[in-house]
Amino acid sequence: MPRRILLVFCLPLLAAAQSTPSNEARLAAVEAAAKSAQSAGDNAWMLVSAALVLMMTGPGLALFYGGLVRRKNVLATMMHSFSLMAVVTVLWAVCGYSFAFAEGSPFFGGFHYLFLNNVGSAPNADYAATIPQQTFMIYQLMFAIITPALISGAFAERMKYSAMLLFTVLWTLLVYLPMAHMVWGKGGLLNAFTGGKIPCFDFAGGTVVHITSGVSALVCALYLGKRVGYPEEPMKPHSLVLSFIGATLLWVGWFGFNAGSALGASGLATSAFVATHFGAAAATLGWMLAEWLRSGKPSMLGGISGCVAGLVAITPASGFVKPFPALLIGFVAGVACFLMVTVVKNKFGYDDTLDAFGVHGAGGTIGAILTGVFATSLINDGLKDASGKILPLGLVDGKPEQVLYQIGGVLISWVLASVGTLLILKICDVWVGVRVSRDQEIDGLDLSMHGEEGYNFET
């Protein structure tokens, strides 16, 4: 009888014990929930970052460049940025992403992701292990869009629209995609994190975006020649108000550009965010101070130009440097880029309409080299040896040879951009002609290329 009573009381307890999950199962469930939460947070941040980078092209760059040209060319200039949002997107979907990020040679990607095959919701651990590969793909697309749009600042007010479209397609295929693969693609020549032979640090695009676009801009300016009347006739910006709005949108969007390159909502993203803001602020003050000392007056144009110069220079370093080196990089870039657009440009006489080379080419070069000086594993511990030991990064970590690697990456970017751009311009010139006629240029590209005007003052 007592045994029967004991069984009556014990059976429910035994049943409960059997239905209660083991500690291992509980831990597995908690770990799965944590990974799911991290993935959701990282994915949300990366989608927001992608939108911020797209905002940099339109409306940011469109307004910034549009305000800097003469009134008769405002729509044509803004059309460059807007059109490329569509053109590069289609090219990226067909082959661009594959050529940049599929595994191939050290110089060029492969065909594994053509037409976005094999690009879905599963992460690609080679690039970003906590977000869908499709998120990574769309984020990288935004970089591919803005890069050729930056070049348009050099040939604004005198290049045919048809030539601009053809140039963009060829330039993206022959210059941008190889450079992106070499620096960021698995097995790329310059990829420091996958065993590249020239391990170059470029967190968010100093070589890939700014040097390639800036150097290509200089080649375009030299090839097309000066605008009609330059430099004898005044060619002042028609609306610094538009340019101011565009510059501030660029500043805000750049947080997605740089902090988003951490590829997750992490402490590294915070560090890149801080470095980006500090670099832009210091460069703004550096440019304005240099201008104040040289001409006696600081200008709004100088302030917003300095801001962009700082954002350019801090881009390759943003995920590798502490806040105060970021201030130094920004200040140096602000002063140096001011001298490029006011002294060097005037001395050599080239007509880089909106100073794409003086800001992006020069600023990107300065930032890329100084990354080798100030990069530290205290900020970015992603470079490790086979045993998992964290390796030093830059000169401040006791690795002076990194400066040489950075210079090597800069030289490769310069050569690829200059030679590739010259070849592409020759092709475009033979095929469609690159420059508008004298009469079209005098009338303005808004009317001659697009049949419309940016401002209608009729009552």
Secondary structure, DSSP 4 states (H G I P E B T S, - for coil): -HHHHHHHHHHHHHHHHHHSPPHHHHHHHHHHHHHHHHHHHHHHHHHHHHHHHHHIIIIIIHHHHHHHS-GGGHHHHHHHHHHHHHHHHHHIIIIIHHHHHSS--SSS--STTGGGTT-SSS-BTTTBTTS-HHHHHHHHHHHHHHHHHHHHHHHTTTB-HHHHHHHHHHHIIIIIHHHHHHHHSTT-TTBTTTT-SS-B--SS-IIIIIIHHHHHHHHHHHHH-PPTTTTTS----S-HHHHHHHHHHHHHHHHHHHGGGGSSSSHHHHHHHHHHHHHHHHHHHHHHHHHHHHHS---HHHHHHHHHHHHHHHTTTTTT--HHHHHHHHHHHHHHHHHIIIIIHHHHT---TT-HIIIIIHHHHHHHHHHHHH--TTT----B-TT-PBPP-SGGGT-THHHHHHHHHHHHHHHHHHHHHHHHHHHHHHHT-SB--HHHHHH-HHHHHHS--S-----
